[in-house]
């Protein structure tokens, strides 16, 4: 962590040297690799970083769970009352179209290699809609590249949606310059009518990236 972790500048509330001294004493008294693993996860938990984990015998041990409450009605039975017939395209995509031509698509998670093709098929059903609701309030992440395939159907031209930095030196503040991340149009046509993106506190990891991509599209309103 001291050599490679890039977020020390953001996690300023964590005195990493003090954590190391404290947990090193406990680690030296560990009687087994399992006991040592528990001590290490307790140390890593202070980073409060959902993308930090410890792997033991091929399994990820829990370190820190991001506290994120879903702002979504979990009684999905009422959805059809407002949207019409709810249809599924595989396990990771649901969609509907109201009588007055407003589309709705919902992604519970970003996984499944078939998702882009399934979404492209659903988009053909949305050609005659006057607006679209994209619902990711359930979505806690997954594969950011998959989410990029989806967002690229809404962007009008190549646009920057975020920046990132790598750790590139021995000092904790040694980072690269900011590197732009871009999104470009994909598919046979671009959805250029109004889009409402429903998101919330539970949209983390790859879904947070997706929300940033969608926010870069001029016809998208985030809500």
C-alpha positions as CSV (number, residue, x, y, z in Angstrom):
1,X,0.0,0.0,0.0
2,X,2.8,2.4,0.9
3,X,4.5,1.8,-2.5
4,X,1.5,1.4,-4.9
5,X,-1.7,2.9,-3.4
6,X,-2.6,6.1,-5.2
7,X,-5.3,7.5,-2.9
8,X,-3.2,8.5,0.1
9,X,-3.6,12.2,-0.7
10,X,-7.4,11.8,-0.5
11,X,-7.3,9.5,2.6
12,X,-5.5,12.2,4.6
13,X,-7.4,11.2,7.7
14,X,-5.5,7.9,7.8
15,X,-2.0,8.0,9.4
16,X,-0.7,5.0,7.5
17,X,2.6,4.9,9.3
18,X,0.8,4.7,12.6
19,X,-1.5,2.0,11.3
20,X,1.5,0.0,10.1
21,X,3.2,0.2,13.6
22,X,0.0,-0.9,15.4
23,X,-0.9,-3.8,13.1
24,X,2.7,-5.0,12.7
25,X,2.8,-5.9,16.4
26,X,-0.4,-7.9,16.0
27,X,0.8,-9.5,12.7
28,X,4.0,-10.8,14.4
29,X,1.9,-12.6,16.9
30,X,-0.4,-14.3,14.4
31,X,-0.6,-18.1,14.7
32,X,-1.8,-18.8,11.2
33,X,-2.2,-17.3,7.7
34,X,-6.0,-17.1,8.4
35,X,-5.3,-15.1,11.6
36,X,-2.8,-12.9,9.8
37,X,-5.4,-12.3,7.0
38,X,-7.9,-11.0,9.5
39,X,-5.4,-8.6,11.0
40,X,-4.5,-7.3,7.5
41,X,-8.2,-6.7,6.5
42,X,-8.7,-4.8,9.8
43,X,-5.7,-2.6,8.8
44,X,-6.9,-2.1,5.3
45,X,-10.4,-1.2,6.5
46,X,-9.1,2.2,7.7
47,X,-8.7,3.2,4.0
48,X,-12.5,3.1,3.6
49,X,-12.0,2.1,0.0
50,X,-14.4,-0.4,-1.6
51,X,-11.8,-1.3,-4.3
52,X,-9.3,-2.6,-1.8
53,X,-9.5,-6.3,-0.9
54,X,-7.4,-9.2,0.3
55,X,-7.4,-12.5,-1.5
56,X,-6.8,-15.7,0.4
57,X,-6.8,-19.1,-1.4
58,X,-8.6,-17.5,-4.4
59,X,-11.3,-15.9,-2.4
60,X,-11.7,-12.2,-1.7
61,X,-12.0,-11.4,2.0
62,X,-14.3,-8.5,3.0
63,X,-12.4,-5.3,3.8
64,X,-14.8,-2.3,3.6
65,X,-18.4,-2.1,2.3
66,X,-19.4,1.2,1.0
67,X,-22.4,2.5,3.0
68,X,-24.9,3.2,0.2
69,X,-28.6,3.2,0.5
70,X,-30.8,2.5,-2.5
71,X,-33.2,5.3,-3.4
72,X,-35.5,2.9,-5.2
73,X,-38.9,1.4,-4.6
74,X,-38.2,-2.3,-4.2
75,X,-41.8,-3.2,-4.9
76,X,-41.2,-3.8,-8.6
77,X,-44.7,-5.1,-9.1
78,X,-46.0,-1.6,-9.3
79,X,-43.7,-0.6,-12.2
80,X,-46.0,-2.0,-14.8
81,X,-48.8,0.1,-13.6
82,X,-47.0,3.2,-14.8
83,X,-44.8,1.8,-17.6
84,X,-46.9,-0.9,-19.3
85,X,-45.6,-4.4,-19.8
86,X,-42.2,-5.0,-18.3
87,X,-40.0,-7.1,-20.6
88,X,-36.6,-8.7,-20.0
89,X,-33.7,-9.0,-22.4
90,X,-31.5,-11.5,-20.6
91,X,-30.8,-11.2,-16.8
92,X,-29.2,-7.8,-16.9
93,X,-31.7,-5.6,-18.8
94,X,-35.4,-4.8,-18.3
95,X,-37.4,-2.5,-20.5
96,X,-40.8,-1.1,-21.2
97,X,-42.6,1.5,-23.4
98,X,-45.5,3.6,-22.3
99,X,-48.6,4.2,-24.4
100,X,-47.5,7.7,-25.0
101,X,-44.1,6.6,-26.3
102,X,-41.7,7.1,-23.4
103,X,-39.1,4.3,-23.1
104,X,-37.7,2.8,-19.9
105,X,-34.6,0.7,-19.6
106,X,-33.2,-0.6,-16.3
107,X,-29.7,-2.1,-15.6
108,X,-29.3,-3.9,-12.3
109,X,-25.6,-4.5,-12.8
110,X,-22.8,-4.1,-15.4
111,X,-21.9,-7.7,-16.3
112,X,-22.6,-10.2,-19.0
113,X,-20.7,-10.1,-22.4
114,X,-24.0,-10.3,-24.2
115,X,-25.4,-7.1,-22.7
116,X,-24.3,-4.6,-25.5
117,X,-26.0,-6.8,-28.2
118,X,-29.1,-7.2,-26.0
119,X,-29.3,-3.4,-25.5
120,X,-28.8,-2.7,-29.2
121,X,-31.9,-4.9,-29.8
122,X,-33.9,-3.0,-27.2
123,X,-32.8,0.3,-28.7
124,X,-34.5,-0.8,-32.0
125,X,-37.7,-1.0,-30.0
126,X,-37.1,2.6,-28.8
127,X,-36.7,4.2,-32.3
128,X,-40.2,5.7,-32.1
129,X,-40.1,6.9,-28.5
130,X,-40.1,10.7,-27.8
131,X,-38.0,10.3,-24.6
132,X,-36.2,7.7,-22.6
133,X,-35.7,6.9,-18.9
134,X,-32.5,5.0,-18.0
135,X,-32.7,3.6,-14.5
136,X,-29.5,2.5,-12.7
137,X,-30.7,3.1,-9.1
138,X,-30.2,-0.7,-8.4
139,X,-26.7,-0.8,-10.0
140,X,-23.7,-1.1,-7.8
141,X,-21.1,-1.6,-10.5
142,X,-19.4,-4.3,-12.5
143,X,-17.5,-3.9,-15.8
144,X,-17.0,-0.3,-16.8
145,X,-16.3,-1.2,-20.4
146,X,-19.8,-2.8,-20.6
147,X,-21.3,0.4,-19.3
148,X,-19.4,2.4,-21.8
149,X,-20.9,0.4,-24.7
150,X,-24.3,1.4,-23.4
151,X,-23.5,5.1,-22.8
152,X,-22.0,5.4,-26.3
153,X,-25.4,5.1,-27.9
154,X,-26.3,8.5,-26.4
155,X,-23.3,10.7,-27.0
156,X,-23.3,12.9,-30.1
157,X,-19.5,13.1,-30.5
158,X,-16.3,12.2,-28.7
159,X,-16.4,13.8,-25.3
160,X,-14.3,13.8,-22.1
161,X,-16.3,12.5,-19.1
162,X,-13.6,12.1,-16.4
163,X,-9.9,12.1,-15.7
164,X,-7.7,9.6,-13.8
165,X,-4.1,9.4,-12.4
166,X,-1.7,6.5,-11.8
167,X,0.8,6.2,-8.9
168,X,4.2,6.4,-10.6
169,X,6.9,6.9,-7.9
170,X,8.1,5.9,-4.4
171,X,6.5,8.9,-2.7
172,X,2.8,8.7,-1.8
173,X,2.1,12.0,-3.8
174,X,3.9,10.7,-6.9
175,X,1.1,10.6,-9.5
176,X,0.9,11.0,-13.3
177,X,-0.6,14.0,-14.9
178,X,-4.4,13.8,-15.2
179,X,-5.3,11.5,-18.1
180,X,-8.6,12.2,-19.9
181,X,-11.2,9.5,-20.4
182,X,-13.4,9.9,-23.4
183,X,-16.6,8.4,-24.8
184,X,-17.5,8.2,-28.6
185,X,-20.6,7.3,-30.5
186,X,-21.3,3.7,-31.2
187,X,-23.9,1.8,-33.2
188,X,-26.0,2.5,-36.3
189,X,-27.7,5.6,-34.9
190,X,-27.6,7.9,-31.8
191,X,-30.5,8.4,-29.5
192,X,-30.8,12.2,-29.6
193,X,-34.1,12.8,-27.8
194,X,-34.4,13.7,-24.2
195,X,-33.1,11.2,-21.7
196,X,-33.5,11.1,-17.9
197,X,-30.9,9.1,-16.0
198,X,-32.2,7.9,-12.6
199,X,-29.3,7.4,-10.2
200,X,-28.6,7.4,-6.5
201,X,-26.2,6.8,-3.7
202,X,-25.9,3.1,-4.5
203,X,-24.4,3.9,-8.0
204,X,-20.8,3.2,-7.2
205,X,-17.7,1.8,-9.0
206,X,-18.4,1.1,-12.7
207,X,-21.9,2.6,-12.3
208,X,-20.4,5.9,-11.1
209,X,-18.3,5.9,-14.3
210,X,-21.5,5.3,-16.3
211,X,-23.3,8.2,-14.7
212,X,-20.3,10.4,-15.6
213,X,-20.4,9.2,-19.2
214,X,-24.1,9.9,-19.4
215,X,-23.7,13.4,-17.8
216,X,-21.4,14.3,-20.6
217,X,-24.2,13.7,-23.2
218,X,-26.0,17.0,-24.0
219,X,-29.4,15.4,-24.2
220,X,-29.2,13.6,-20.8
221,X,-30.5,15.0,-17.6
222,X,-29.3,13.3,-14.4
223,X,-31.8,12.9,-11.6
